[in-house]
């Protein structure tokens, strides 16, 4: 456990759930990842989910969008999933990798969708959001030959 994540009982600081709600996306992701680790997610699952949400956060900043949990809308999520399917003019995620400019495979877009759905469903269960913005977003179509 990293220092500073949990307030002391007498510190008068807000609970971790309240801080997650008031904080940006990265604070909420930390809250979700900690919950998953407590539930027994494998290290590969933790790493993959953290990476996907870090890339989503990068995209929000790249687009000039707010990264507050309560300001992420269905429209924002649709544009992000569409971005994954597009040919990028520069390398995605701010990197230099040549393959980062290629459109993501349909199965990869579906993996991002499922990760975001799990994250926002967690946020609703924790009371960080009243409704999940991904609830109105249709799942991506994945051709059977790419599953």
Secondary structure, DSSP 8 states (H G I E B T S, - for coil): --TTSS--TTS----HHHHHHHSBHHHHHHHHHHHHHHHT--HHHHHHHHHHHHHHHHHHHHTT---BGGG--HHHHHHHHHHHHS--SS-GGG---GGGGS---HHHHHHHHHHHHHHHHHHHHTTS-SS-GGGGS------GGG-
